[in-house]
């Protein structure tokens, strides 16, 4: 409620037997730097609806009270002053359908794919990169990969939360939060590309693009781009493009031109579309290795949203170009045969 604190700090105090209870001098705090912090559910900044395989970040940083914890040293021992309360690095999360029953039993040794819950993962520090970054517990690339969150099926998942200090070793350490995570089927908003089947060396490759195939309204994202590749090259990483161009943002369609200075020689090429709105921007997605239950290795690589048909760049010999004889019209060859003009027959 408005006006109420978002956290309470509770100390353990002792009054010795036989002491006068009304005398403040007889009250001793046990562990002068050990305080029990009670926080509200840290879900005010949490986005709760995601498309399958596209969960970017789970933030448990709001509401918060106080300033960032500071480390102090005194009497030869280090401790952290408790003056910051929200979700914290080290707090433990499991996402499970329906409820939080038995989530304390989930471990790397017991986790299997295709179940109704994530693996167990811990929050990391948010921010910390630039001045003014919001701190607190959050799950980005590494925690999400450890938890296999982007390998979960569609559905509604309870958020099972245990603080780092509890250890998450028993059922009582976990609390089912009031909010849930919804994982929706991936949208049918695949972009499309249209490119010529063949051009003569020296001609431009004119590529038309559309941000979606018409099933939903989605315009092109900021920093979306088209890359020109040798056919079937680096399909796993998409990092060997020979030319690229950014496309106009917030548009439904457009045209990009690659010239001979881009492709340089004859051969077979293709164009790939990379969305600027991917989890890590400009077509890059960081995720854990799939189907690895016990250990996780996070890799970041480009992922193409669409690929054009093959574009054959022919040499300047006329017999290497597309057979125009199958098209109605008149054909003329000039000079030494390295230029062809096709006129449509008028009827």
C-alpha positions as CSV (number, residue, x, y, z in Angstrom):
1,X,0.0,0.0,0.0
2,X,1.1,3.6,-0.6
3,X,3.0,5.1,2.3
4,X,4.1,1.8,3.7
5,X,7.7,0.6,3.5
6,X,8.7,-2.1,1.0
7,X,11.0,-3.8,3.5
8,X,11.5,-4.4,7.2
9,X,14.8,-5.0,8.9
10,X,14.4,-7.2,12.0
11,X,17.2,-7.7,14.6
12,X,17.4,-10.4,17.2
13,X,17.7,-9.0,20.7
14,X,18.4,-10.7,24.1
15,X,17.5,-9.7,27.6
16,X,19.4,-11.9,30.1
17,X,17.3,-13.8,32.6
18,X,16.8,-11.8,35.8
19,X,17.6,-8.5,34.1
20,X,15.1,-5.6,34.3
21,X,13.2,-5.8,31.1
22,X,12.3,-2.1,31.1
23,X,15.9,-1.0,31.2
24,X,17.2,-0.4,27.6
25,X,20.8,-1.1,28.8
26,X,19.9,-4.7,29.4
27,X,18.8,-5.3,25.8
28,X,21.6,-6.7,23.6
29,X,21.4,-7.2,19.9
30,X,22.8,-10.6,18.8
31,X,25.2,-10.1,15.9
32,X,25.4,-6.4,15.5
33,X,25.6,-6.8,11.7
34,X,23.1,-9.7,11.3
35,X,19.7,-8.4,10.4
36,X,16.7,-10.3,9.0
37,X,15.4,-8.5,6.0
38,X,11.7,-9.0,5.0
39,X,10.9,-7.8,1.5
40,X,7.7,-7.5,-0.6
41,X,7.5,-9.8,-3.6
42,X,10.1,-8.2,-6.0
43,X,8.0,-8.4,-9.2
44,X,7.1,-4.8,-10.0
45,X,9.6,-4.7,-12.8
46,X,9.0,-8.3,-14.0
47,X,7.6,-8.9,-17.6
48,X,5.4,-11.9,-17.2
49,X,4.4,-12.7,-20.8
50,X,7.0,-14.0,-23.4
51,X,7.0,-15.9,-26.6
52,X,8.5,-19.4,-26.6
53,X,12.3,-19.5,-27.0
54,X,12.4,-15.7,-26.7
55,X,12.6,-15.0,-23.0
56,X,15.1,-12.1,-22.7
57,X,15.2,-11.2,-19.1
58,X,13.4,-11.8,-15.8
59,X,14.0,-8.8,-13.5
60,X,13.3,-9.0,-9.7
61,X,14.6,-5.5,-8.9
62,X,11.4,-3.7,-7.8
63,X,10.1,-2.6,-5.4
64,X,13.3,-1.7,-3.7
65,X,14.2,0.2,-0.6
66,X,17.5,1.7,0.5
67,X,20.8,2.1,-1.4
68,X,23.2,-0.5,-2.8
69,X,24.8,-2.6,-0.1
70,X,28.3,-1.6,0.9
71,X,31.1,-3.8,2.3
72,X,32.7,-2.7,5.5
73,X,35.6,-4.0,7.5
74,X,35.9,-3.9,11.3
75,X,37.6,-5.9,14.0
76,X,39.4,-7.9,11.3
77,X,36.1,-9.2,9.7
78,X,34.2,-8.1,6.6
79,X,30.5,-7.7,6.4
80,X,27.9,-6.0,4.2
81,X,25.7,-3.3,5.7
82,X,22.1,-4.3,5.1
83,X,20.5,-1.1,3.6
84,X,19.2,-2.4,0.3
85,X,16.2,-4.6,-0.1
86,X,14.8,-6.3,-3.2
87,X,15.6,-9.5,-5.1
88,X,19.3,-10.0,-4.8
89,X,22.1,-11.9,-6.6
90,X,22.2,-15.5,-5.5
91,X,18.4,-15.8,-4.9
92,X,17.0,-19.0,-6.4
93,X,14.3,-19.5,-9.0
94,X,12.4,-22.4,-10.4
95,X,9.5,-22.0,-12.9
96,X,7.0,-24.8,-12.6
97,X,3.5,-25.3,-14.0
98,X,0.6,-25.2,-11.5
99,X,2.5,-25.0,-8.2
100,X,5.8,-25.1,-6.4
101,X,5.5,-28.6,-5.0
102,X,8.8,-30.5,-4.6
103,X,10.9,-27.8,-6.4
104,X,13.6,-28.1,-3.8
105,X,14.3,-31.6,-5.2
106,X,15.2,-30.3,-8.6
107,X,19.0,-30.5,-9.3
108,X,21.3,-30.9,-12.3
109,X,21.2,-34.6,-11.6
110,X,17.5,-34.9,-11.6
111,X,16.5,-32.4,-14.3
112,X,15.2,-33.9,-17.6
113,X,14.0,-32.2,-20.7
114,X,10.3,-32.2,-21.6
115,X,9.1,-31.8,-18.0
116,X,6.8,-29.2,-16.6
117,X,9.4,-27.2,-14.8
118,X,12.7,-25.3,-15.5
119,X,16.0,-26.2,-14.0
120,X,17.1,-24.4,-10.9
121,X,18.9,-21.1,-11.5
122,X,20.2,-18.2,-9.4
123,X,19.8,-14.5,-10.1
124,X,22.8,-12.3,-11.0
125,X,23.4,-8.6,-10.4
126,X,21.5,-6.3,-12.7
127,X,23.2,-3.2,-13.9
128,X,26.7,-2.3,-12.6
129,X,27.9,-1.2,-16.1
130,X,27.2,2.5,-16.1
131,X,26.4,5.0,-13.4
132,X,22.8,4.9,-12.5
133,X,22.1,1.3,-13.5
134,X,19.4,-0.3,-11.4
135,X,20.9,-3.0,-9.3
136,X,19.2,-6.1,-7.9
137,X,18.6,-9.7,-8.8
138,X,17.9,-10.5,-12.5
139,X,18.1,-13.4,-14.9
140,X,19.7,-12.7,-18.3
141,X,21.7,-14.9,-20.7
142,X,23.6,-17.1,-18.2
143,X,20.9,-17.7,-15.6
144,X,18.2,-18.3,-18.3
145,X,20.5,-20.7,-20.0
146,X,21.3,-22.6,-16.7
147,X,17.5,-22.7,-16.0
148,X,16.7,-24.0,-19.6
149,X,14.0,-21.3,-19.6
150,X,14.0,-20.9,-23.3
151,X,13.5,-24.7,-23.7
152,X,10.3,-24.7,-21.8
153,X,7.0,-25.5,-23.5
154,X,4.1,-23.1,-23.7
155,X,1.9,-22.6,-20.7
156,X,1.5,-20.8,-17.4
157,X,4.4,-21.2,-14.8
158,X,4.4,-20.5,-11.1
159,X,7.5,-18.5,-9.9
160,X,9.0,-20.5,-7.1
161,X,11.4,-18.1,-5.2
162,X,13.9,-18.9,-2.4
163,X,16.4,-16.3,-1.0
164,X,20.1,-17.0,-1.2
165,X,20.3,-17.1,2.7
166,X,17.7,-19.9,2.9
167,X,19.7,-22.1,0.6
168,X,16.6,-23.5,-1.2
169,X,17.2,-26.9,0.5
170,X,13.7,-27.6,1.7
171,X,10.2,-27.0,0.5
172,X,9.7,-24.4,3.1
173,X,12.5,-22.3,1.6
174,X,10.5,-21.6,-1.5
175,X,7.6,-19.2,-1.8
176,X,5.2,-19.2,-4.7
177,X,5.0,-15.6,-5.8
178,X,1.7,-14.0,-6.7
179,X,2.6,-13.4,-10.4
180,X,3.1,-16.1,-13.0
181,X,5.2,-16.4,-16.2
182,X,3.2,-17.0,-19.4
183,X,5.0,-18.6,-22.3
184,X,3.1,-18.2,-25.6
185,X,3.5,-20.0,-28.9
186,X,6.1,-18.2,-31.2
187,X,4.3,-15.8,-33.5
188,X,3.9,-16.4,-37.2
189,X,5.6,-13.1,-38.2
190,X,8.4,-14.5,-40.3
191,X,9.9,-11.9,-42.7
192,X,10.3,-12.6,-46.4
193,X,12.8,-11.9,-49.1
194,X,12.6,-11.7,-52.9
195,X,15.7,-11.7,-55.1
196,X,16.4,-12.3,-58.8
197,X,17.3,-15.9,-59.7
198,X,20.2,-14.7,-61.9
199,X,22.0,-11.6,-62.9
200,X,25.0,-10.9,-65.2
201,X,28.3,-10.0,-63.5
202,X,28.3,-6.2,-63.1
203,X,24.5,-5.9,-62.5
204,X,23.0,-4.9,-59.2
205,X,21.3,-7.5,-57.0
206,X,18.0,-5.9,-56.1
207,X,16.4,-7.4,-53.1
208,X,12.8,-6.8,-51.9
209,X,12.0,-7.5,-48.3
210,X,8.8,-7.6,-46.2
211,X,8.9,-7.5,-42.4
212,X,6.2,-10.2,-42.1
213,X,4.2,-12.7,-44.2
214,X,0.9,-11.0,-43.5
215,X,-0.4,-13.2,-40.7
216,X,0.2,-10.4,-38.1
217,X,1.1,-6.7,-38.4
218,X,4.8,-6.3,-37.5
219,X,7.0,-3.7,-38.9
220,X,10.8,-3.9,-39.2
221,X,12.7,-3.4,-36.0
222,X,15.4,-0.9,-35.3
223,X,18.9,-2.2,-36.4
224,X,17.4,-4.9,-38.7
225,X,19.6,-5.7,-41.6
226,X,20.2,-7.8,-44.7
227,X,23.4,-9.7,-45.3
228,X,24.8,-11.0,-48.6
229,X,26.4,-14.4,-48.3
230,X,27.9,-17.1,-50.5
231,X,25.3,-19.8,-50.9
232,X,25.1,-22.1,-47.9
233,X,28.1,-20.6,-46.2
234,X,28.4,-20.5,-42.3
235,X,24.8,-21.6,-41.7
236,X,25.5,-22.2,-38.1
237,X,26.9,-18.9,-37.2
238,X,26.0,-16.5,-40.1
239,X,29.2,-14.6,-39.4
240,X,30.8,-14.7,-42.9
241,X,28.6,-12.2,-44.7
242,X,30.4,-10.5,-47.6
243,X,28.3,-7.3,-47.5
244,X,25.4,-6.0,-45.4
245,X,22.9,-3.1,-45.3
246,X,20.6,-1.9,-42.6
247,X,16.9,-1.6,-43.6
248,X,14.5,1.1,-42.8
249,X,13.0,0.8,-39.3
250,X,9.3,0.6,-38.6
251,X,8.4,-0.2,-42.2
252,X,6.5,-3.1,-43.7
253,X,8.5,-3.5,-46.8
254,X,11.4,-2.0,-48.8
255,X,14.2,-2.6,-51.2
256,X,18.0,-3.0,-50.8
257,X,20.6,-3.1,-53.6
258,X,23.9,-4.9,-53.6
259,X,26.3,-3.9,-56.4
260,X,29.2,-5.7,-57.9
261,X,31.5,-3.9,-55.5
262,X,29.7,-6.0,-52.8
263,X,29.8,-9.5,-54.5
264,X,32.8,-8.9,-56.8
265,X,32.8,-12.2,-58.7
266,X,30.4,-14.6,-60.4
267,X,29.0,-17.4,-58.3
268,X,26.0,-18.4,-56.2
269,X,24.8,-16.0,-53.5
270,X,21.9,-15.6,-51.1
271,X,20.5,-12.8,-48.8
272,X,19.6,-13.4,-45.2
273,X,17.3,-11.2,-43.0
274,X,18.4,-10.4,-39.4
275,X,15.9,-8.9,-37.0
276,X,17.1,-6.0,-34.8
277,X,14.7,-7.1,-32.1
278,X,16.4,-10.3,-31.1
279,X,17.3,-10.9,-27.5
280,X,20.8,-9.5,-27.9
281,X,20.1,-7.1,-30.8
282,X,20.9,-7.0,-34.5
283,X,20.1,-10.7,-35.0
284,X,22.3,-11.9,-32.2
285,X,20.9,-14.5,-29.7
286,X,22.8,-15.8,-26.7
287,X,21.6,-19.1,-25.3
288,X,22.8,-22.2,-23.6
289,X,23.7,-25.3,-25.5
290,X,20.5,-27.3,-26.1
291,X,19.8,-30.7,-24.6
292,X,22.6,-30.4,-22.0
293,X,20.9,-31.0,-18.6
294,X,23.8,-30.9,-16.2
295,X,26.2,-28.3,-17.5
296,X,25.6,-25.2,-19.6
297,X,27.8,-23.3,-22.1
298,X,26.4,-20.0,-23.4
299,X,27.1,-19.1,-27.0
300,X,26.1,-16.0,-28.8
301,X,25.6,-16.0,-32.5
302,X,23.6,-14.6,-35.4
303,X,20.2,-16.2,-36.2
304,X,18.7,-15.5,-39.6
305,X,14.9,-14.9,-39.7
306,X,14.6,-15.5,-43.4
307,X,16.8,-16.5,-46.4
308,X,16.3,-15.7,-50.0
309,X,16.4,-18.1,-52.9
310,X,19.7,-18.6,-54.6
311,X,21.0,-15.7,-56.8
312,X,23.2,-16.9,-59.6
313,X,25.7,-14.3,-60.8
314,X,26.8,-15.4,-64.2
315,X,29.9,-14.4,-66.1
316,X,29.5,-12.0,-69.0
317,X,29.3,-14.8,-71.6
318,X,25.8,-14.9,-73.0
319,X,25.5,-18.6,-72.8
320,X,26.0,-18.5,-69.0
321,X,22.9,-16.3,-68.4
322,X,19.3,-17.3,-67.8
323,X,17.6,-18.8,-70.8
324,X,15.2,-16.1,-71.9
325,X,13.9,-18.2,-74.8
326,X,11.2,-19.5,-72.5
327,X,9.7,-16.0,-72.2
328,X,7.6,-14.5,-75.0
329,X,9.3,-11.6,-76.8
330,X,12.3,-10.7,-79.0
331,X,15.9,-11.1,-78.0
332,X,18.9,-9.2,-79.3
333,X,22.6,-9.7,-78.6
334,X,25.0,-6.8,-79.1
335,X,28.7,-6.5,-79.8
336,X,30.7,-9.6,-78.8
337,X,27.7,-11.2,-77.2
338,X,28.1,-10.0,-73.7
339,X,25.0,-7.9,-73.4
340,X,21.4,-9.1,-73.9
341,X,18.2,-7.1,-74.2
342,X,14.8,-8.7,-74.0
343,X,11.7,-7.0,-75.4
344,X,8.2,-8.2,-74.5
345,X,6.0,-8.9,-77.6
346,X,3.1,-6.6,-77.8
347,X,-0.2,-8.1,-78.7
